[in-house]
Amino acid sequence: MIALIDRLPAHGADAQAALRELYDLTSAKLYGVALRVVGNRSWAEDVLQEAYLNIWRIAGDYRASLSPPMAWMGVVVRSRALDFLRRRASQRADQGQALDESVSDTVAGDGANPMDTTQASEQAWALHECLRKLEARQREVVSLAYLRDLSHSELAAQLKLPLGTVKTWIRRGLDQLRGCMARFA
C-alpha cells in the first residue's frame, strides 16, 4: 500500500492506476469511517470522493515512519467528513438566517411580530406564576402600586396600613418577584 501512495504524486496513467488500485483495496473500510461520522450513505459517498482526491493531492506529504497507510487515510477521511458536517451546519444556519430575515421583512410593521408576542406571553405567564407565590396582601400592594400607579402614601391611605408596612411589603415583594423571574429567564 505504501508503494501505491508513493506513486500518487506522479502524473499520468501510473498515478491514476495507483489511485484506482488504492481505492479498490481501501474504499470499503474508509467508506465505513465516513458513514460512521456523517451518518448518511449519500453524504459518506461524497466525503469519500473528496477524501480520495485529497489523498491524491497530499500523497507526497505521507510519511510511513509516522503512521501506517490505513491510519493516515482514515484520518484524512475523518477530517473530510467533519469538514462536510461543518459546511452543512453552516449552510443550514445561513439558510435559517436568510429565512428569518425574509420572514422579518415580510411581517415587518408597526405591530408586534410573532416572536415578540410569544416572548411577551411567556413573560406574562412567568409573572403571573411569580405573583401567585406572594402572600395575598403583599400581592395586592405590589399589584396596586404598579398596575394603578399608586404612590406608597396613596396605597397606605387606601388600604389603611402604616406607610412603613406598605414600603416593606413592596420591597420584599419585588425582591421575591426578581428571584422568581430570574428562574424563568
N, C-alpha and C positions, 0 to 999 in steps of 0.2 A: 504494500500500500504506500509506503514511503517513496518507492520508486515512481509510482504514479503521480504523487504530489509533486515530486521533483520535476516531472516532465510538463506540468501545467504552465509554468511561466513562459515556456516556448510558444511560438505562434505557429499556426498552420494545422495540418492534418494530425501531426503527432500529439499536439496538445488536446485537440478535440477527441482523439481516440483515447487518450489518457483520462480525460474527464468522463467520457462515456463509460469506460471500464470502472472508474472510481464510483460513478453513480450506481452502476449495476451492483457493485459489491456492498455499498453502504446505504443506499437510499431507504431501504425498508426500516433499518434501525433509526436513521435520522428523521424519517417521517414520523416515527413513534415519538421521538423527542419533541418535534414541532407540534404534534397533535396534543401531547400532554400539556404543553404550555398554552396553546391558543384555544384548545377545546372544540375545534370545528374542523371537519375534514377539508373543506374547500380552502379555508384560511391556511391550514397546515400545508397544503399543496403550494399555495402562493409563497409561503415562508420558505419552503424547501427550495423552490426555484430561485428565490433571492439568495438563499444561503449558498447554493452551488455556484452561482455567479460570483458571489463574494469570495468563496473558496478559490475559485479560478483566479480572481484578481490578486488575492493576497498570498497565494501559494508560495511565492518567493520568500515570504517572511516566516514560513513554518520552520521550526527547529525541532528535530526529532529528539534532541537531548532534553528538551523541556517537557514534552508530553507525547504520549502515543497518538497516532493519527486520528483514531476514532474519538478520543477525548478532545482533541483540538477541534475537529469538525463538529462535535457535539456542542462545544462552547459557541462556535460560530452560528450554528442553527438556533441555539437557545437565545443568543443575542439578537438575531434577526427576528425571532418570534416575539421577544419582549418589545423590540422596536415597533413591530407590526401592531401589537396591542396598544402601545402608547400613541401611535398615529391614529388608530381607530378611536381611542378615547378622546384625543384632541379634536378629531373631526366631528365626533358626536357633540362635544362641548361647543365647538364653533357653530354647528347646526342648531343646537339648543339656544345659543345666544342670538343667532340670526332670527330664530322663531320668536324668541322673547321680544326682540326689537320690532319685528313685524307685527306681532300682536299688540305691543305697546303703541305703535304708530296707528294701528287700526282702531283701537278703542280709546285713543287719547282724546281727552276732552276736559271740560271743567269739573265734571263729577269724579267721584272716587272710582278707581279701577277695581276689578275683581280681587286683586291681591290686597289692596288697601282695605276693602270691605271684609275680606277673610281675616286679616290681621286684627282689625277693629273688633270683629265678632269674638275672636279668641281672647283678646284683652278684656272685653266686656264680660265674657264668661268667667275669666280668671278673677276679675274684680268682684263679681257677684259672689263667687265661691269664697273669696277672702273676707268680704264684708259679712258673709253668713257666719264666719268663725268668731266675729267680735261679739261681746256681750250686747244684749239688746239696747241698753241705754247708751252705751258707747257708740254703737252703730247709728243710733238716732242722732246723736250730737254730731258725729262726723258727716253723716248724710245731709243734715240741715245746714251745716257750715259750708259745704261745698256745692250742694245742689241748689240751695236757695240763696247762697252767697251772703249768709248772715255773719255778722261780727261776733266775737266772743261775748261782748256785752249784750248784744241783742239776743243771743242764744240763752245766756244766763237769765235774762229778764223773761223771755218766752217760756222757758222750761222751769222757771222759779227755782234755780240752782245757784249756789255760790259761784262767782266768776272763776275762782281758783280751781274748783271742781271741773268746770267746763274746759278750761285750758288744759288740765291734766288729762282728762278723758280724750280730748282731741289729740294731744301729743302722743299719748300711749296708743291710741287707735291708729294713728298714722304710722307709728313705728311698727306695729303689728302688721299693718297693710303692706308696708315696704318689705318686710321679711317674707310675708306670704307671697307677694307678687314676684319677688326675686326667685322663688322656687318654680314659678311658671315661665320665667324668661329663658 
